[in-house]
Amino acid sequence: MESTELVTLVVVAVVLVIGVVSFFAGRIGVAAPLALTVVGVVVGAIPAIPHFEIEPSIVLTVVLPPLLYAAARKVPFVDFRRNLRVIGFLAIVLVVVSAVLVGVLVHLLWATVPLALAIALGAVVAPPDAVAATSLGKRLGLPPRIVTILEGEGLVNDATALVLLSTMLAIVTTSVQSPSGWMIALTFLWAVVGAVLIGGILGVVAVTLRSRVTDPVLDAAISLVIPFVAYLAGEFAHSSGVVAVVVAGIVVGNQGAYRIRASFRLAESGTWRIVTLLIENAVFLFMGFQLWPIVATVARGDELLSTLGVAGLVIVLLVGIRFAAMPPLLWTIRRRYRTRAARADETKGRFDNVTEEDFQRRAANFRQLGITQSPAHSAIRGLRARFGIVTTRDRAARDRIAAQLAELEKNPQPVVEVDETTRARFSRTFQNFRKRLDQQNNDLTAERDQALGWRDGVILGLSGMRGVVTVAAVQTIPEVQPMRESLVLVAFAVAIITLVVQGLLLPPVVRRLRPAADSTSGERTEVYELRKLMKDAGDVAVSAAVAEAEASGVPVRPQVLDEVNAAGDAWIGRLEIWAKADLTDPANEVAQYQQLRRVLLAAERDALRDAYERGAFSSEAIDRLRATLDADEISIDSVDSDAAGR
């Protein structure tokens, strides 16, 4: 058989296996990555099937970027920011500690393995896999905060592991026996800072380009090349290509939601859903498929039992470290919340009474005190001093200024007379300041409502499954290094065993612990209130547009205005019913409304199809109305899926 035909046959077979296994895995309640890994191990054990290898660089350069980018696109930036400390601890501190302890263990068990090489192995097995954990978490209905933490950890920890791996391998290959802490710290610092800059710039450029593109094909092309450009740019700058991809994905996913056309984003979601389904499942299938050749290689050297024993000890150590880290992590979260909440309670009352006039008066007070900074900047410092927010290391200076301001406020100062431009700048500065303090208060509210308890700690501890990065990264260890095959097998064993065992244990543990989820009715009420807020903003904008049209001599016709207002009122009415309905009742208002909408939609679609087949209308008119029906169907499916999930 020709090589081209063989490759085609393999690709077709892989796609079919992925589709069939994923289908039946969903039916029996097992996550597709777990099922595909087991199928890969079984298929790899068949002697008649030839084995082949894929270069690790292909996995790290071609496979990993789109997977990380697709996951980063869906991470809400606000939730990511709120959990940044937790994510940083798990993705950086815990990975480094795990890598070092695993390295020490392997070095003690295998004295022929240098410490730096052993730590390199530790860096390979330390990071949990983002795809496996989050796919399980979402399928099990875990609380959103846990899913966000797992997503963020999986997206960031790969960078930590790969930077530490490359540093240790450089030490091994250059015969340096004692790693330099400063060298590792500076390398990691540039890997993160440089990658954040590169990923942020590329993300902004991508959103800007896609916001101006009018061709959906070109928009899809830009979307598909972003992760590869970000990864290559990060690696070219000797920073972390992984972090660059993640940052670019977060920027595009969050900023693009407001600047890229909705139709383009809908098509993009479908494209990436197919890409990730095929790539990530193929990776897990291949991971299991590759196990047996490595086992055979190690068995020929009579080191199989000792290698599996070391792998078992490494797994126990990794699981133990992760579970041991949960109590201090949860304690630190609670302690920080109490500190921030106490500070917020002290300042909230005083802030609520501050107006823009107070803001400008503080600028006058600062000028009277002889402070030569800009009025806006001075006013901000005055407000922060009043609220007890420390913005300088000189507490004595801050307290002195606050005392002087308090003395001056006994005799109110006149509002500063400024021009309109300066007044507008003051207003923007004040609003931004208010927005920042509101953001802090909302963060505290979210922290209180989504507080992590011991059940969440158990779930986070059990979610440390390894995956694609572990399997791909370990194969970058040079062939000349001692016990290289055994090290590779340890990594494979850690990845497959943690993926299968922990993946099978997690569902019953989650069902038994039943972690607290978000309130369903509360979320629906929030949607209703948010839609009312949006409608109020829209009504103001429409009123201004109508007034402008009347001033220009082309008034808006009353029936047009009535139609626009009726559309907004209809939305509010639907959401009010949805927010107040008891979705556990099969005959609730939402279910009845959705059923009638489906009947109406089916009849309209049949009428449209009949008109199309008769050829009485143009294809352009048919396509436009078909798109409208598709949008209605998506809306119905969205509400039905929400109701079914609750």
N, C-alpha and C positions, 0 to 999 in steps of 0.2 A: 504494500500500500504506500502511495506517495506520502511524503511528510506533510504536505498541505492538507491532504485528505484526512490524515491521522489527527492533525491539530483540529480540523473542523469537527471530526467525530468526537474528540475529547470535549470540545466546547459545548457541542449539542448535548452530550451525555451529562456534563456538569449542570447545565441549565435545567435539564429534565429532572435530575436527581434533586436539585435545590427546590424546584417547584413541588415535586411530589412529597419530599420529606417535610417541607414547610407546611404543606396542606395538612398532612396527617399529624404533624406535631401540634398544630393548633387544635385539631379535633380531640387529641388525647390530653391536652393541657400541659405540654412540655414546650419549653422555649426552643425555637428553631436552632440557635447556635449549639445547644446541648445535643439535640438529636443529630445534627449534621456532623458534629465531632465524633459521636459514637458510630455513625454510618461510615465516616472516613476511616476509623480504626478497623471496622469490619471489612470494608472493601480493600484496605491496604493489606490485610492478612491473606487475601486470595492470591496464590502463587501465579496464576495465569495472567494477572494484570500487571503490565510492566510499570516500574517505578521511574519517576523522573524528578529532577530537582529544579527549583526556581531560585535564581540569584537573590540573596537577601536584599541587595540594593534595589531590586525591582519592587519588592514588597514595601520598603521604606520610602521609595520615591514615587511609585506609581499607585500603589494600593492604599497606603496610609493617608496621604493628603486628602483625597476625596471623602474618605470615611470621617475624618476629623472635621472637615469643612461642613459636611452635611449635618453632623451632630451639632456643631457650633452655631449653625444658622438658626437652630430651633431653641437656643438657650436664651431665656429672657435676661437682658443685661441687668435690670434692677435686681432680680433674684440672685444673679451671679455676684453682683456687688455686695449685697447684703450678707452673703455667705462666704465672702472672699477670705476671711480669716480662717474659717473652718477648712475651706478648700486648700488654702495655702499650707495649713498644717498637714493635712493628709497627703497632698500632692508633692510637697517639698520636704518638710521635716521628717515625716514618717517614711518616705521613700529613701531618704539618705540614711536614716537610722537603720532601717531594715536592710539596706544594701551593705552597710558596714558590718552589722552583726552577722548576716549570712556569710559575708566574706571571711570574717574571723572564724566562724564555725567550719567552713569548708577548708580553710588553711590549716586548722588544727587537725581535721580528719585526714586531709591529704597534704602531707608536708611538702610534697613535690610541686604543689601548685603555689606560685608566689602570691603574696597577700594582695597585691594590686590586681592580679588576674582573678583571684577569688572575689574581691570586691566588685570587679566587672561582672562576674556571674550574679552577684547580689543585686547589682543595678538592673540586670536583665529580668530577674524574677520578682523584683520589688513592686513594679507598678501594676495595679489592677487594670483590667480591660474596660474601656468605656462602653463598648458596644454590648458586651454580655450583661454587665450589671444594669445598665439603663433599660435594655430591652426586657429584662426580667422585671425590673422595678415598675415600669409602666404597665406591663401585662398583669402584674399582681395588684395594681391599684395602690401603690405606696403613696404616702403623703407627698405633695409637690416639693416640699423643702428637701426631703431625702433624695428625691429624684434629681433635683438641682445640684445637690452636693455630690452625688455620684457622677453626674454628667461633668461637672466642673473638675472633679478630681481626675476622672479619666482623660479629660482633654489636656490637663496641665502636667500630670505626673509623667507622661511619656517624654516630655521635654527634659524633666529632671533626670530621668533614667538614662536617656540617650546622651546627655551632656556628661554625666558621671561615667557612663560606659566608655565614651570616646576618650575622656581624660585618663582613665585607668589603663586602657589599651595603649595610649601614647606613652604612659609610664613604663609599661611592660616592654614595648618594642624599643624604647630608648635606654633600657637597662637602668632606669632610675628606681631605686628600691624604696625610698621614703617619699611619699607624696607631699607636695607643698600645699599647705592649707590655703595660703594666699593665692596660689595659682588656680586652685580649684574654685575658690570664691570669686575671683575676678573673671574666670572663664564663664562661670554660671551667671554672674551679674550681667556680663555683656550678652550672653545667650538670651537672657530674658529681656533686658532693656532694648537691645538692638532689634530683637524680633518683634517686640510690642510696637516700636516705631515703624518698622517695615510693614508689618501686618496692618497697623492702623492707617498708614498712608495708602497702601494698596486697597484697603477696604473703602476708604473715602473716594479714591479715584474710580473704583468699580461702581459705586453707587452713583457717582456723578455721571459717568458714561452711560450707565443703564437708564438713568432718569431722562436722558436726552435721546436715547435710541427709540426709533419707531418701528423697527423691523423685529418681529419676535424671534426669527432665526438668529439674527445677530445677537440679540439679548441672551438667548440660550447658549450661544457660543462663548460669550464673555463669562457667563455664569460657570460654565464647565472648566474654563482655563484658569480661573482665579486661584483655586487651591494649589495648582502646580506652579504657577508664577510665584505665589507667596512662599511656597516651600523652597524653590530654587533660589529665590532672592535671599531668603534667610540663610540658607547654607552658603551661598556665595559670599555673604558678609560675615561668615564664621560665627553666626548666631544660631539660634534654634529655628529651623524651618518649621518644626511642629508648632511652636508658639505663634509664629507668623501666620500660619494657616488658621489657627484657632482664633486669633485676634481679628483677622480679615473676615472670617465667618461670622463672628459676633457682630462686627460693624455692619456687614451687609444685611444680616438677618434682622437687626434692630432698626437701623437707619433706612434700609430699603423698604421696610413696611410702610413708610410714609412718603417715599419719593419715587418708587418704581411702580409702574402701572400694575393694577390689580390683575389684569389678564396675563401679564408676563409672569407675575409671581405665582399665579395658579398653575401655569404651564411649567414653571421652574420646579415647583413642589412635586409635580408628577414625575418629572425627569429625574430628580434626585432620589425619589422614592424607588424608582426602578434600578438606578445605578447602585444605591446602597444595598438594596435587597440582593442583587446578584453578587456584588463584590464581597460584602461582609460574610454572606453565607458560603461563598466559594472559599474564602479564607479559612473558615472553621472546618469545612469539609477537607481542605488540603492539609490542615494542621493534623487532623487525625490520620490522614492517609500517609503522612511522612513518618509516622512513629516507628513502624516496623523496620525500615532500613537502618535507622539509627540503633534500634535494639539489637539488630543482627551484627552491626559493626562492633558494638561494645561487647557482645557475647563472645565474639571471636577472640577477644583479649582476656577472657575469663574474669571480667570485672563487672558483670551484669548485676549480681546480687549486692555487691558493695555499693555500686552506683545507685541502685534503687533504694538501698538503705539510707544513703546520704540524701537522696531526694525526699524520702519520707521525713527525715529530721528537718530538712529545710522547710517543708510544708508546715510541720508542727511549729517551727520557730516563727514563720511568717504569720500564721494564724494567731499564735500567741501574742506576738508584738502588736498586731492590729487590735485584738480584743483588749490588751493591756492599755492601749492608748485611749480607749473610749472614755473611761471614768474621768481622767484628768481633763480631757477635751470637753466633756459635758459640764464639768465643774467650772472650767474657765469661761464657757459660754454664759452660764448662769451668773457668775460673778461679774462679768463685764456688763451684762444686762442690768444688774442691780445698780452698778455704779452710774451707768448712763441714764437710767430711769430716775435716780435720785437727783442728778444734775438737771435733767429736763424738768422735773417737778419744781425745782427752785426757780427756774427761769421762765417757765411758761406763762405764769400770771403777768409778769412785767412785760413780756413781749406782746401779749394780746392787746395791750393798750397803745402800742406805738403806731403812729401814723406817719404819712409822708411829711407832714408839717413838723413833727418831732424830728424826723430825719434831717430836714434842712436846718432846723434850729440848732441841732447838734453841730452841724457844719459851722454855724456862726459861733457857737461856744468854743469850738476848737480853734478857730481863728483868734478869738479873744484870748485864749490861752497861749497864743503865739506859736502854735504848731504849724509848720510850714508845708504840710502835705496838702494834697488836693482835698477840696471840701468833701467830695464823695467818699474818698478813702478814709478821711478823718472821721466822718460820720459813722462809717461802718465800724471803725475801731471803737468809737464811743458807744455804739449799740452793743457791741460784743463785750466791752468792759462792763456795761450796765447789766448784761445778762450773765456775767460771770464766766464767759467763754474765754479761755486763755489762748491768746494768739501770739504771744511773745514769751521768750524765756525769762524776761525781766518782770517778774511778778510785782516787784516793788514799784516799778514805773507804771504798770497797769493800774495798781491800786491807787497810786497818787493821782493819775488822770481821772479815774472814776470818782475819787473824793472831790476833786476840783469841779468836775461836772455836776456832781450832786449839789455842791454849794451854789454853783451858777444857776441851777434849775429852780432854786428858791425864788429867783427873780427871772421869770421867763424872758428870753431874748426874742427879738423880732425875727420873722422869717427872712432869710437872705433874699435880697432882690437880685435875681439872675435873669439872663435872657432865656428864650424858649428852648434853645438847643441844650443849654446847661440844665434847665429844669427837666427836659425829657431824659437827659442822661442820669440825673438824680433819680428820676422815677424808675428807670430800668434797673439802676443799681439797687434801689430799695426793694423792688419786686424780686430781683434775683436773691437778695439776702433773705427775704421772707420765704421764698421758694426753698432755699437751702435749709432753713430751720424747720419748715413743714416737712421736708424730706427726712430730716433727722427724727422728728416725732413719728412719722409714718413708719420709719424703720423700726422704731421701738415697739410700735403697735404690732407690726408683723412679727417681730421677735417674740412678743408676748403670746400672740395667737398661735404661732407655730413653734412653740418651745419644744426642744428635744428632751425626751425622757429616756429612761433606761431601756424601754422597748426599742426606741429608735437607735440607741447605741448598739444593741444586740444585732439589729438588722444591718447597720453600717458595718459592724465587725464581720458579719457573715457574707457581706457583699464584695469581698476582696478577691474576686475571680481573675485569673490571669488569662491572656489571650494572644492576639496576633503580634503585638509588639515583642512579647517575650520570645515567641517562636522565631520571628524574623531577626531580632537583634542578636540573639545568641550565636547565630550562624555567621556573624561578622567577626567572631574570634578567629585569629589567624590559624592556619593549619599547623604551624610549627610549634604552637604552644603545648605544654605538657598536659596530657589527659584531656585533650580537646573534645574527643568523642564523648567521654563521660560527662563533661560539663554540658555539652549540648543535650545529652539525654536527661540530665537533671532538670534543665530548663523545660524540655518537652513534658516530662513527667509532672512537674509543678503546674504547668499550664493546663494540661488535660485533666489531671486529677482534681485540681481546685475548680475547674470549670464544670466538670460533671458532678462531683460530690457536693460542692457548695451550691451549685445550681439546682440540684435535686432537693437539697435540704431547705433552701430558702423559701419555697412556696408553703410547705407545711408550717414552718416557723412563723411566717407572716400571718398565716391563717390562725395560728394558735395565739400569737401575741396581740393581733388585731390593733395595730398602732392607730392612734387618733388621726382621722382624716379631716379635711376642711368641711365645714358645714355646707351641705348642698343648698339649703334654702338661703343661707347667707350669701353664697356666691350668686344665686339667681337674683337676689335683691340688689346686690352690687351691680349686676348687669343692667337692671332696670334703672337704678339711680344714675349710673354712668350714661345711659342712653338719654335720660332726661337732661343731664348736664350738656351733652352734645347737642341736643335739640335747642336748648336755650341759646347756646352759642350760634347755632345756625339761624335761629329766629332773629337774633341781633344783626347778623350779617345780611340776611335777606331784607330786613327793614332798611338797613343802610343802602343796599343796592336799589330798593324801590324808591327811596327818597332821592338818590342820585339820578335815577332815571327820570323822575318827575321834574327835577331841577333842569335836566338837559332838554326837556320838552318832548320826551318820548315815554310817557307813563306806562307802567306795567298794567296790563288788563286785569280786571278783578278775578276773572275765572282762572287765569294762570296762577295768580297768587293763592287762590282757594285750593287749587290742585296741589300746589307745593306744600301748603300747610296740612292738607288732608293726608298726604303721604307720610309726613312726620308724625301726625297724630295716630295714624294707623299702626306705625311701629311701636309707639309708646303703649297703645292699647294691647297689642299682642304681648309685649314684654311684661306688662302688668299682670295679665292673665297667667303667663308662664311663671312669674315670680311668686304668685300666691297659690298656684295649683298644688295639689297633693299628688305628686307623680307616682306614688305607690298605689294609687287607685287606678285600676285599669280603665275606668270610664271617666277619667278626669277631663277637664276642659281642653287641655293641650292635646291629649290623644284624640278626642273627637274632632278638634279643629284640624289636626294633621291628617286624619283619615279623610275628611271632606276635601281638604286641599289636594290630596293624592287622587281622589276621584275626579276632581276638577282638572288637575294637571293631565291625567290619563286621557280624558275626553278631549282636551285641547290638543294634546300631542297627536291623537288619532285624526282629528280634523285637519291638523297641519299636514300630516302624512298624506291624507286623502287629497288635499289641495295640491300637494307636491306631485303626486302621481298623476293627477289630472292635467298638470301643466298649465293651470290657469293663472299662476302668478310667477313672477321672476324668481330665479334662484337666490338673488341677493336678498329679496324680502323674506323668503323662506329661511335662509341662514340667520338673518337677524332675529326673527321670532324664535327659531330653534335655540339660539344662544340665550334668549330670555327665559325660555322654558328650562334650559339646563341650569341657569342660575337659581330659578325657583326650586328645582329638584335638589340642588346642593343645599339650599337653605333648609328644606324639609329634612333631608338626611342629617344635617348638622343638629337640628333640634331633637330628632329621634335618637341619635346616638348619645346625646347628652342625657336624655330621659332614660335610655336603657342602661347607661352606666351608673345611674343613681337609683 
